[in-house]
């Protein structure tokens, strides 16, 4: 993969979408980790993956922080 291709993959989540999404456990706001491509729930101590630009908001898919 080229350097440009790698940079293209590190896309920011649409701010409007990020303002709507909440942790399914705590119902608190999420923080987007662009480099790791995850949405972080500090309250739950979980990181939800973003795959192909789509947040996977399933608790069983989240990793513990």
N, C-alpha and C positions, 0 to 999 in steps of 0.2 A: 504494500500500500504506500502511496506517495505521502509526503509530508502534508500536502494540501488536502488529501483525502482524510488523513487523520484529524486535521483541524476541522474539516467539515463535519466529522462525527461528533465533535465536542460542541454541539449546538445547545443554545440556551432554550429552556422551556418558555413557551409563550407566557409572558407575565400575567395575562388574563386567566389562563389555565391554572397557573401556579396559585393565583389568588382564590381559586375555587376549590382546588384539591386540599384535603385535610387527611391527617392520619386516621385510618379506619378504627383504630383502638381508642385514641385519646381525643379525637376530633379537634386537634390543634394544628396550627399552620406547619408547613413543611419548608425546609431549606434545600435549594437545589445545589448539589455538588456537581458542577460542570465537568470537572476532571474525571471523577469516578462514575459519572452518569447515573446518579442516584438521587432520590429525594429523601432527605434526612428528617426523621421525627425525633427531635431531642427529648421530648417528653416520654416517648415509649422506648427510646434507646434502640431504634431500628432504622435501617436504610432500605428503602424500596428501590428496586432496579428500574432503569429506563432502558427498554429494549427497542431498537429500531425507531427511536423517537417517541415511544409510547410508554407512559408510566405504568408499571405493574403494581397495582395497589392491593395485592393479596398478602395477608399476613404470613402465610406459609411460604411465600417467595421472598420475604424480607430477610435481611441478615442482621444479627445483633451487632451493635456498635461496640 
